[in-house]
Amino acid sequence: MSEIISALFSIDGLLIGLACGVVWLWMASQSRAARWALTGLLIVYLSLSVNGVVRVISAPLRQGFHGFSISDAPPAPLAIVVLGAGARTVHGRTQRLGLLTLGGTARVLEAARVFQLLNGASIVSSGGPPEGRDMMPESEVMRRALVELGVPDSMILLESESKSTRDESLLTAQILRQRGITSCIVVTSDTHMRRALGAFRRAGLNAVPAIATDPVSLERPSKRWVPTQQAVEFSQEVIHEYVGLAWYGIRGWQ
């Protein structure tokens, strides 16, 4: 499902739509419907490439959340769970290197901050490998970043098999219950948090949110109202979350 959404709401999707519209116009040059379809396509994709517009569209997903503080922590024993956001593996001739996305980096930074606030709760780094040959699990890429930020490696637990948010909730719940932990602080983006909390609570955990800072929010304000590639990627995430919330609700996963 995520692959379909990414393909539709991307530059590739725009080009395919424009190509279909041009063919339609050539076949029916007097068709008002073809002209309106092309105009609508342009408006939709232009809107989805502007961060300020997408932030408005995503407002219902973000509503009700605030920055985590020590008073928000659930009763001990507890753990911090940082969810993956799509790490990438770059292969050289003899070695490979895992790279975090902007969103993944923001989540790791927030997890490290919460770790310092709580003075030493364990962190579950959650995320399996992306599709492809010899790819690194995102959990391992995030662990390296956490260690660089001062989190002791001995305090990091890995969940390296998940392919979806539901997988992350079920596998993480299993890891934590084996250690007698039923409460956790879920670290993810504001748009992903509603679905993530629903899944973790459905898995039987007392989960509270810790919102990662949106990297794009720190850019100069004027850039929020011009088309950018980051806004296109953000729009994919937002649409994915709306579809995901509906799907999880239908399946009873939250």
C-alpha positions as CSV (number, residue, x, y, z in Angstrom):
1,M,0.0,0.0,0.0
2,S,2.8,2.5,0.9
3,E,4.5,1.8,-2.4
4,I,1.3,2.6,-4.3
5,I,0.8,5.9,-2.4
6,S,4.4,6.9,-2.9
7,A,4.2,6.2,-6.6
8,L,0.9,8.1,-7.1
9,F,1.9,11.2,-5.1
10,S,5.3,11.7,-6.5
11,I,7.0,13.3,-9.6
12,D,6.5,9.9,-11.3
13,G,2.8,10.1,-10.6
14,L,2.6,13.7,-11.9
15,L,4.4,12.8,-15.1
16,I,2.2,9.8,-15.8
17,G,-0.9,11.9,-15.1
18,L,0.3,14.6,-17.5
19,A,1.2,12.1,-20.2
20,C,-2.3,10.6,-19.9
21,G,-3.9,14.0,-20.1
22,V,-1.8,15.0,-23.2
23,V,-2.8,11.8,-25.0
24,W,-6.5,12.5,-24.0
25,L,-6.2,16.0,-25.4
26,W,-4.7,14.8,-28.7
27,M,-7.5,12.2,-29.1
28,A,-10.2,14.7,-28.1
29,S,-8.8,18.1,-28.7
30,Q,-12.2,19.8,-28.1
31,S,-12.9,18.0,-24.9
32,R,-13.5,20.4,-21.9
33,A,-13.3,17.4,-19.6
34,A,-9.7,16.8,-20.7
35,R,-8.7,20.4,-20.1
36,W,-10.4,20.4,-16.7
37,A,-8.7,17.1,-15.8
38,L,-5.2,18.5,-16.6
39,T,-6.0,21.7,-14.7
40,G,-7.1,19.7,-11.7
41,L,-4.1,17.5,-11.8
42,L,-1.8,20.5,-11.8
43,I,-3.6,22.1,-8.9
44,V,-3.5,18.9,-6.8
45,Y,0.2,18.2,-7.4
46,L,1.2,21.9,-6.9
47,S,-0.7,22.0,-3.6
48,L,0.9,18.8,-2.4
49,S,4.4,20.2,-3.2
50,V,3.9,23.2,-0.8
51,N,4.7,22.5,2.8
52,G,2.4,25.1,4.2
53,V,-0.6,23.5,2.4
54,V,0.3,20.0,3.5
55,R,0.7,21.2,7.1
56,V,-2.9,22.4,7.0
57,I,-4.1,19.1,5.5
58,S,-2.2,17.2,8.2
59,A,-3.6,19.2,11.1
60,P,-6.1,16.6,12.3
61,L,-3.3,14.0,12.6
62,R,-1.2,16.4,14.7
63,Q,-4.0,17.8,16.9
64,G,-3.7,17.2,20.7
65,F,0.0,16.4,20.9
66,H,2.7,18.4,22.6
67,G,6.4,18.2,23.4
68,F,7.3,15.5,26.0
69,S,8.3,16.6,29.5
70,I,9.2,14.5,32.6
71,S,5.7,14.9,34.0
72,D,4.3,13.0,31.0
73,A,6.3,9.8,31.8
74,P,4.2,6.7,32.6
75,P,4.8,4.7,35.8
76,A,8.0,2.7,36.0
77,P,9.2,0.3,34.8
78,L,9.2,1.8,31.4
79,A,11.2,2.0,28.2
80,I,11.6,4.4,25.3
81,V,10.6,3.1,21.9
82,V,11.9,5.0,18.8
83,L,10.2,4.0,15.6
84,G,12.0,3.9,12.2
85,A,11.3,6.4,9.4
86,G,13.0,4.7,6.4
87,A,16.8,4.3,6.7
88,R,18.8,3.7,3.5
89,T,21.8,1.5,2.9
90,V,24.6,2.7,0.6
91,H,26.9,-0.1,-0.7
92,G,30.6,0.5,-1.6
93,R,32.9,-2.1,-3.1
94,T,33.7,-3.7,0.2
95,Q,31.6,-2.0,2.9
96,R,28.2,-0.6,3.4
97,L,26.8,2.4,5.4
98,G,23.3,3.0,6.8
99,L,21.9,6.5,6.5
100,L,18.9,8.0,8.3
101,T,16.3,10.1,6.6
102,L,15.6,13.6,8.0
103,G,12.6,12.2,9.8
104,G,14.5,9.3,11.2
105,T,17.3,11.6,12.5
106,A,14.7,13.8,14.2
107,R,13.3,10.8,16.0
108,V,16.7,9.6,17.2
109,L,17.5,13.1,18.5
110,E,14.2,13.1,20.4
111,A,14.8,9.6,21.8
112,A,18.2,10.7,23.1
113,R,16.7,13.8,24.7
114,V,14.0,11.7,26.5
115,F,16.7,9.3,27.6
116,Q,18.6,12.1,29.3
117,L,15.4,13.4,30.9
118,L,14.6,10.0,32.4
119,N,18.2,9.4,33.5
120,G,18.7,6.0,31.9
121,A,15.5,4.1,30.7
122,S,16.2,1.4,28.1
123,I,15.6,2.4,24.5
124,V,14.1,0.0,21.9
125,S,15.4,0.9,18.5
126,S,12.7,-0.5,16.2
127,G,12.7,-1.1,12.4
128,G,13.5,-3.9,10.0
129,P,15.6,-3.8,6.8
130,P,14.1,-2.1,3.7
131,E,13.5,-4.1,0.5
132,G,16.6,-5.1,-1.3
133,R,19.7,-7.2,-1.1
134,D,22.0,-6.9,1.9
135,M,20.2,-4.0,3.5
136,M,20.8,-2.9,7.1
137,P,17.9,-3.0,9.5
138,E,16.9,0.5,10.5
139,S,17.2,-0.5,14.1
140,E,20.9,-0.9,13.7
141,V,21.3,2.4,11.9
142,M,19.5,4.2,14.7
143,R,21.5,2.4,17.3
144,R,24.7,3.8,15.9
145,A,23.3,7.3,15.9
146,L,22.0,6.9,19.5
147,V,25.5,5.9,20.7
148,E,27.0,8.9,19.0
149,L,24.5,11.0,21.0
150,G,25.7,9.6,24.3
151,V,23.3,6.7,24.9
152,P,25.3,3.6,26.2
153,D,25.1,0.7,23.8
154,S,24.2,-1.5,26.7
155,M,20.9,0.5,27.2
156,I,19.7,-0.1,23.6
157,L,17.5,-3.1,22.6
158,L,17.0,-3.9,19.0
159,E,13.8,-4.9,17.2
160,S,15.0,-5.7,13.7
161,E,12.2,-7.7,12.0
162,S,9.3,-5.3,11.6
163,K,7.9,-4.2,8.3
164,S,5.0,-2.0,9.5
165,T,3.9,0.0,12.5
166,R,1.7,-2.9,13.6
167,D,4.7,-5.2,13.5
168,E,6.7,-2.7,15.6
169,S,4.0,-2.6,18.2
170,L,3.6,-6.4,18.5
171,L,7.3,-7.3,18.4
172,T,8.3,-4.5,20.8
173,A,5.5,-5.5,23.2
174,Q,7.0,-9.0,23.2
175,I,10.5,-7.7,23.9
176,L,9.3,-5.5,26.8
177,R,7.1,-8.1,28.4
178,Q,10.0,-10.5,28.6
179,R,11.7,-7.8,30.8
180,G,8.6,-7.1,32.9
181,I,7.9,-3.7,31.2
182,T,4.4,-2.7,30.3
183,S,4.8,1.1,29.9
184,C,6.6,2.9,27.1
185,I,7.3,6.3,25.6
186,V,6.8,6.1,21.8
187,V,9.0,8.4,19.8
188,T,7.9,9.2,16.3
189,S,6.7,12.2,14.1
190,D,3.5,14.1,15.0
191,T,1.7,12.9,11.9
192,H,2.5,9.2,12.6
193,M,1.9,9.4,16.4
194,R,-1.9,8.8,16.4
195,R,-1.7,5.5,14.5
196,A,1.4,4.4,16.4
197,L,-0.1,5.1,19.8
198,G,-3.3,3.2,18.8
199,A,-1.2,0.2,17.7
200,F,1.0,0.1,20.8
201,R,-2.0,0.4,23.1
202,R,-3.8,-2.3,21.2
203,A,-0.7,-4.5,21.8
204,G,-1.3,-4.0,25.6
205,L,1.2,-1.4,26.4
206,N,0.7,1.8,28.4
207,A,2.1,4.1,25.7
208,V,2.6,7.8,25.9
209,P,3.8,10.1,23.0
210,A,7.1,11.9,22.5
211,I,6.9,14.0,19.4
212,A,10.1,14.4,17.3
213,T,10.7,17.9,16.0
214,D,9.8,18.4,12.4
215,P,13.1,19.2,10.6
216,V,11.3,21.3,8.0
217,S,9.7,23.6,10.6
218,L,13.1,25.2,11.3
219,E,13.5,26.4,7.7
220,R,12.9,30.0,6.8
221,P,9.1,30.8,6.6
222,S,9.2,31.8,3.0
223,K,10.3,28.3,2.0
224,R,7.1,26.9,3.4
225,W,5.1,28.4,0.6
226,V,7.1,27.4,-2.5
227,P,7.1,24.0,-4.1
228,T,9.9,21.7,-2.7
229,Q,10.8,18.0,-2.9
230,Q,10.6,17.7,0.9
231,A,7.0,18.9,0.7
232,V,6.2,16.2,-1.9
233,E,7.7,13.5,0.5
234,F,5.8,15.0,3.4
235,S,2.5,14.8,1.5
236,Q,3.2,11.1,0.8
237,E,3.6,10.6,4.5
238,V,0.4,12.4,5.3
239,I,-1.7,10.6,2.8
240,H,-0.2,7.3,4.0
241,E,-1.2,8.1,7.5
242,Y,-4.8,8.9,6.6
243,V,-5.1,5.6,4.6
244,G,-3.3,3.8,7.4
245,L,-5.6,5.1,10.1
246,A,-8.6,3.9,8.1
247,W,-7.1,0.5,7.4
248,Y,-6.0,-0.1,11.0
249,G,-9.5,0.9,12.2
250,I,-11.1,-1.5,9.8
251,R,-8.8,-4.4,10.9
252,G,-9.1,-3.6,14.6
253,W,-5.4,-2.9,15.0
254,Q,-5.8,0.2,17.1
